[in-house]
Amino acid sequence: MMSENDGNMEGRVPGGLRQFFHRISLMANSPWGPKGGKGEGGDGKDEGTERPGPRNPWVTPDPAGPARPRKPRGPSALDELLRKGRGGFGGGGSGGGNSFNFGDSARVWKWGIGSVVVLWLVFSSVKIIGEGQAGVVTTLGSYSRTMGPGINFKLPEPFERVQIEDVQSIRELKIGATSNDSQNFVLTQDQNIINLGYEVRWRVRDPHQYLFQIADQENTIREVAESAMRATVANYTLTDAIGPRRAGIESEVRARMQQLLDKYRAGVTIEAIQLQRAVQPEQVTDAFNKVTAAQQERESNINEAEAYASAQLERARGAAAEFDKLYEQYKLAPEVTKRRLYYETMEQVLAPVDKVIVESGGVTPYLPLPELRRRAAPVTEGGQ
């Protein structure tokens, strides 16, 4: 029950002051406890009294009684791990001080770095070369040796590096034969122009020379092929280059290319040269076709004349051989041979004509057997 003085005091206290004191009482009765106490954060007791204050929500109450609260729990596992990490790297975390202490985390880092170093040494020191390949080893940029197929050992990178090169497969290089519209004009011996398209097949023989002696390998081989082809075709006519002597051009170009590349120490072997197109330029196609037709006609006339001459020669040789045989018989029996020759000659001359035999004692008609046969021939054919 409120006394009279209290009532009078309440009546004399302003409304704003009453609200201020009400808020202070709410803060004192909150679970966080009063803001004051023995220290800045308070310890749960009222200053100057032994009466315990509000319970701290982070402190577990003692079953023996509320007068002796338990100590706060220690830091969590995450806080402890961070503290050890800061201490291992010389940080200023609790318990680490300013001294350099690796601890467990330092040992993990050492094992990790050691494993990386070991793996780097293993994978950098072993090189596997496949079948049909060769590895060119350079030590600090200078050529050292050439590795063969299989498992090979070397110094780790970057001290020794290996460049693998295929030495077995056949490589192809097309010149002037990439399309039907491509043009590669070459001058022939008879001052004609021919459009050539050909293919160069080559492989790497010595990878050391191939990588270190020539800078642009494919372009060098292309230029050598063009030079060798022009020098070779200059010794052939247009007709030979188009038709009958193409195989000779291919073999000669291959030999020229191999000789030049060996002088350059290119480390390359030319396997074959194949002509894929050898035609005249489009601008002179009509004139070239007329020339070709005239050449073919000339060849045909020459062949016919040679055939006729051969037949006449064989006939003359046969007649000469027959005359030699008759002469042998004539030497043995001259009269008989002359009469025989006379009869055979008259038989050949008089066989196709009608004849009349005239004798000194008068005219005796001769039975015209050839004429009778000619007259009887149509009747016989009609009867059949």
QUIHU-V223967 format. One record per helix or strand. SS is the DSSP state (A for helix, B for strand). FROM is the first residue (numbers start at 1). LEN is the number of residues. If there is no record, write none. Layout:
ss=SS from=FROM len=LEN
ss=SS from=FROM len=LEN
This chain:
ss=A from=4 len=9
ss=A from=15 len=14
ss=B from=45 len=1
ss=B from=52 len=1
ss=A from=77 len=12
ss=A from=103 len=23
ss=B from=126 len=4
ss=B from=133 len=7
ss=B from=142 len=6
ss=B from=150 len=4
ss=B from=160 len=7
ss=B from=171 len=5
ss=B from=185 len=3
ss=B from=193 len=12
ss=A from=207 len=6
ss=A from=217 len=17
ss=A from=238 len=5
ss=A from=246 len=19
ss=B from=268 len=13
ss=A from=282 len=51
ss=A from=334 len=17
ss=B from=357 len=3
ss=B from=362 len=3
ss=A from=369 len=15
